[in-house]
């Protein structure tokens, strides 16, 4: 983001990436999906009104200080008193710790911060409470796309706390205007100094691939989420396009090993013209001597004649099914996702989830390009919603990476992807 203060120092970059798509490798982790959705009634919005007592919120490491500031502000004005329990920076470690607590029915965490891709898993297992009535009452406050990340099987299980969506970075000293399509982006990249993105075998590549696939009109799962829909012409079209970009040198072969930071550093060296990356790279780029003042950003281009589509990142807040104080938990959750909490998360240079937060001057200054970020988040789509998403993502990034590296033909990669996804779906 912008002018900034994505005061994301390099020390804090890890947390920002987790809130995007750049979390750790998606190993299968704890087993998911035994059809154990909670049968308890939805939490009423009124449950927070007369809440008292103590609650704990379990969130990733508080790099920017926004979480502690929000807790302090909440404790000064609420009958409920809250404490912050910090999870590790690693997304996999966060997930595993939360699952361990849930499987032991621990009441240690009343509110839990869950990556947007974990909603289906936690809801399906009955580890979080139904927030459908709360969401219905507050829907208008949030960027609409972010609410979809808290939804599973027509119910809402989480409220968006912060969000993220990728951008296209381009060198203004090489090209005058932002390309409107990926086809034009690759053409211009081939004529100038190329393109970098996240092509390593990890979650970031899943996001990169889905951005083009969604824009091409493709999808990973059927509408009901029970079958793979990835064995399609649109999947082959996208993969062929990406593979051709590496074969002809538009993207360097080394991109198959790149995550966010490798991409950013190469772009900042001035040796490439285009980069797909998350908003955090904007502020850092404006501190890089070789490109400062020589680049701009735009929302992701379209593909195959269709509009551009981003993939949502971010963190949602849910109430543990084992909380002893769900009313207090809701009060705290409402505060984190309300005016004060969203201002503080924005001032910490993380994109908020509510519409109004982007109009707050201190937030606009902190994230630098608030309108562009809000627009990117608003146009983005969730990743496939499934209790076995980690396995689905692994099926995507593993096979796409092998195709990009020249180890698999497109048809073989797509067939493997389809087979791996079907096997994952059969486990729940």
RAKACOR-V185338 format. One record per residue. N is the residue number from 0. SS is DSSP state (~ for helix, > for strand, _ for the rest). PHI is phi in whole degrees, -180 to 180 (999 if undefined). PSI is psi in whole degrees, 0 to 359 (* if undefined). Layout:
n->(N;N)
ss->(SS;SS)
phi->(PHI;PHI)
psi->(PSI;PSI)
//
This chain:
n->(0;1;2;3;4;5;6;7;8;9;10;11;12;13;14;15;16;17;18;19;20;21;22;23;24;25;26;27;28;29;30;31;32;33;34;35;36;37;38;39;40;41;42;43;44;45;46;47;48;49;50;51;52;53;54;55;56;57;58;59;60;61;62;63;64;65;66;67;68;69;70;71;72;73;74;75;76;77;78;79;80;81;82;83;84;85;86;87;88;89;90;91;92;93;94;95;96;97;98;99;100;101;102;103;104;105;106;107;108;109;110;111;112;113;114;115;116;117;118;119;120;121;122;123;124;125;126;127;128;129;130;131;132;133;134;135;136;137;138;139;140;141;142;143;144;145;146;147;148;149;150;151;152;153;154;155;156;157;158;159;160;161;162;163;164;165;166;167;168;169;170;171;172;173;174;175;176;177;178;179;180;181;182;183;184;185;186;187;188;189;190;191;192;193;194;195;196;197;198;199;200;201;202;203;204;205;206;207;208;209;210;211;212;213;214;215;216;217;218;219;220;221;222;223;224;225;226;227;228;229;230;231;232;233;234;235;236;237;238;239;240;241;242;243;244;245;246;247;248;249;250;251;252;253;254;255;256;257;258;259;260;261;262;263;264;265;266;267;268;269;270;271;272;273;274;275;276;277;278;279;280;281;282;283;284;285;286;287;288;289;290;291;292;293;294;295;296;297;298;299;300;301;302;303;304;305;306;307;308;309;310;311;312;313;314;315;316;317;318;319;320;321;322;323;324;325;326;327;328;329;330;331;332;333;334;335;336;337;338;339;340;341;342;343;344;345;346;347;348;349;350;351;352;353;354;355;356;357;358;359;360;361;362;363;364;365;366;367;368;369;370;371;372;373;374;375;376;377;378;379;380;381;382;383;384;385;386;387;388;389;390;391;392;393;394;395;396;397;398;399;400;401;402;403;404;405;406;407;408;409;410;411;412;413;414;415;416;417;418;419;420;421;422;423;424;425;426;427)
ss->(_;_;_;_;_;_;_;_;_;~;~;~;~;~;~;~;~;~;_;_;_;_;_;_;_;_;_;_;_;_;_;_;_;_;_;_;_;_;_;_;_;_;_;_;~;~;~;~;_;_;_;_;>;>;>;>;>;>;>;>;_;_;_;_;_;~;~;~;~;~;~;~;~;~;~;~;~;_;_;>;>;>;>;>;>;>;>;_;_;_;~;~;~;~;~;~;~;~;~;~;~;~;~;_;_;_;_;_;_;_;>;>;>;>;>;~;~;~;~;~;~;~;~;~;_;_;_;>;_;_;_;~;~;~;~;~;~;~;~;~;~;>;_;~;~;~;~;~;_;_;>;>;_;_;>;>;_;_;>;>;>;>;>;>;_;_;>;>;>;>;>;_;_;_;_;_;_;_;_;_;>;~;~;~;~;~;~;~;~;~;~;_;_;_;>;>;_;_;_;_;_;_;~;~;~;~;~;~;~;~;~;~;~;~;~;_;_;_;_;_;>;_;_;_;_;_;_;>;_;_;_;_;~;~;~;~;~;~;~;~;~;~;~;~;~;~;~;_;_;_;>;_;~;~;~;~;~;_;_;~;~;~;~;~;~;~;~;~;_;_;_;_;_;>;>;>;>;_;_;~;~;~;~;~;~;_;_;_;_;_;_;_;_;_;>;>;>;>;_;_;_;>;>;_;_;>;_;_;_;_;>;_;>;>;>;>;>;>;>;>;_;_;_;_;_;~;~;~;~;~;~;~;~;~;~;~;_;_;~;~;~;~;~;~;~;~;~;_;_;_;_;>;_;>;_;~;~;~;~;_;~;~;~;~;~;~;~;_;_;~;~;~;~;~;~;~;~;~;~;_;>;_;_;_;_;_;_;_;~;~;~;~;~;~;~;~;~;~;~;~;~;~;~;~;_;_;_;_;_;~;~;~;~;~;~;~;~;~;~;~;~;~;~;~;~;_;_;_)
phi->(999;-47;-57;7;-138;-63;-67;-57;-80;-57;-62;-94;-61;-55;-66;-65;-68;-61;-74;-102;-120;-97;-70;-73;-54;-90;-69;-65;58;-71;-66;-124;83;-116;62;-108;-56;-65;-94;-70;-68;-60;-69;-79;-57;-75;-61;-83;-61;-114;-70;-139;89;-119;-142;-127;-116;-104;-134;-59;-50;-84;-66;-85;89;-65;-66;-64;-62;-67;-61;-62;-65;-64;-65;-73;-122;-116;-74;-89;-114;-117;-132;-102;-111;-87;-93;-64;-72;-68;-62;-63;-67;-59;-60;-64;-65;-66;-67;-59;-63;-65;-67;-94;57;-72;-99;-62;-106;-83;-112;-124;-91;-121;-55;-59;-86;-99;-55;-62;-61;-69;-70;-61;-83;77;-91;-133;-89;-74;-110;-57;-69;-66;-64;-58;-74;-114;-49;-64;-77;-102;-60;-55;-61;-69;-65;-65;-74;-101;-108;-150;50;67;-129;-104;-118;-157;-108;-67;-107;-143;-139;-170;-156;-74;-131;-101;-98;-145;-82;-74;-85;-114;-130;-79;-123;-69;-68;-90;-132;-67;-60;-68;-60;-66;-64;-67;-62;-66;-80;-116;-116;89;-136;-125;-153;-99;-110;-70;-81;-162;-56;-59;-69;-57;-62;-59;-67;-65;-60;-75;-62;-62;-66;-78;89;-87;-152;-97;-121;-67;-57;-86;74;-98;-138;-74;-120;-83;-80;-147;-60;-63;-65;-65;-60;-66;-67;-58;-62;-68;-64;-61;-64;-83;-61;-91;86;-61;-111;-65;-58;-65;-62;-69;-116;-86;-108;-59;-70;-64;-63;-62;-65;-69;-64;-69;-74;83;-97;-133;-95;-126;-149;-97;-163;-86;-59;-58;-73;-66;-63;-66;-64;-75;-106;-88;-54;-78;-127;-54;76;-121;-143;-143;-127;-151;-68;-63;-69;-87;-148;56;81;-112;-63;-69;-136;-96;-119;-74;-115;127;-126;-106;-112;-131;-103;-60;-63;-106;-62;-88;-139;-63;-66;-65;-62;-66;-59;-67;-62;-61;-71;-61;-102;-96;-58;-70;-61;-72;-65;-68;-67;-68;-66;-86;73;-109;-59;-69;-105;-94;-64;-64;-60;-75;-99;-78;-59;-66;-72;-59;-69;-68;-98;76;-129;-63;-67;-65;-69;-60;-66;-63;-64;-64;-91;-80;-120;-69;-74;-50;-93;-162;-63;-110;-55;-54;-71;-64;-62;-62;-62;-73;-68;-65;-79;-64;-61;-66;-68;-64;-82;82;-90;-136;-73;-55;-59;-66;-63;-69;-64;-64;-58;-60;-64;-64;-67;-61;-63;-64;-65;-74;-88;-134)
psi->(152;230;324;177;40;75;22;99;167;331;327;0;323;317;322;321;322;323;352;237;2;39;189;174;143;71;165;337;211;150;142;160;70;20;45;35;140;135;4;155;152;149;132;142;335;349;334;344;317;23;145;188;199;149;159;140;129;114;163;164;134;78;317;345;357;324;314;319;320;317;315;316;320;314;333;336;3;151;340;139;130;154;153;127;115;135;169;164;329;129;318;318;323;309;314;322;317;321;319;316;316;318;334;5;38;138;15;320;119;314;135;140;119;137;147;338;358;354;310;318;311;324;315;326;354;25;350;158;154;119;21;317;325;314;317;323;333;7;316;343;336;152;125;319;327;330;330;336;346;10;139;125;52;16;155;131;357;157;138;135;311;164;182;150;144;162;161;123;139;149;116;345;358;321;143;317;154;131;145;344;159;328;315;324;312;322;313;322;320;328;341;240;23;185;141;149;190;99;5;164;83;182;326;323;325;315;313;316;317;329;316;320;314;319;329;357;8;173;165;319;158;168;324;0;11;347;155;138;16;342;80;162;323;323;315;321;314;315;319;318;314;319;317;324;330;319;322;4;3;318;136;149;331;348;338;353;2;136;196;314;323;320;314;314;323;320;318;341;348;10;356;157;325;151;135;125;178;166;333;333;344;309;319;324;326;356;355;118;323;343;355;126;6;16;164;174;161;163;163;141;168;174;142;37;6;159;158;149;130;172;130;137;186;181;134;161;133;161;125;139;343;10;137;354;66;329;316;322;319;320;316;318;318;325;316;326;7;196;311;311;320;327;317;321;324;321;338;9;24;132;122;171;346;151;313;331;331;352;357;127;319;327;317;320;320;319;356;313;65;321;320;319;315;321;316;316;319;331;352;160;154;157;168;133;111;146;341;34;317;320;324;315;318;321;325;301;329;314;325;316;318;325;318;326;359;14;341;142;157;312;318;320;318;319;319;316;311;314;316;321;318;319;320;317;332;352;355;*)
//
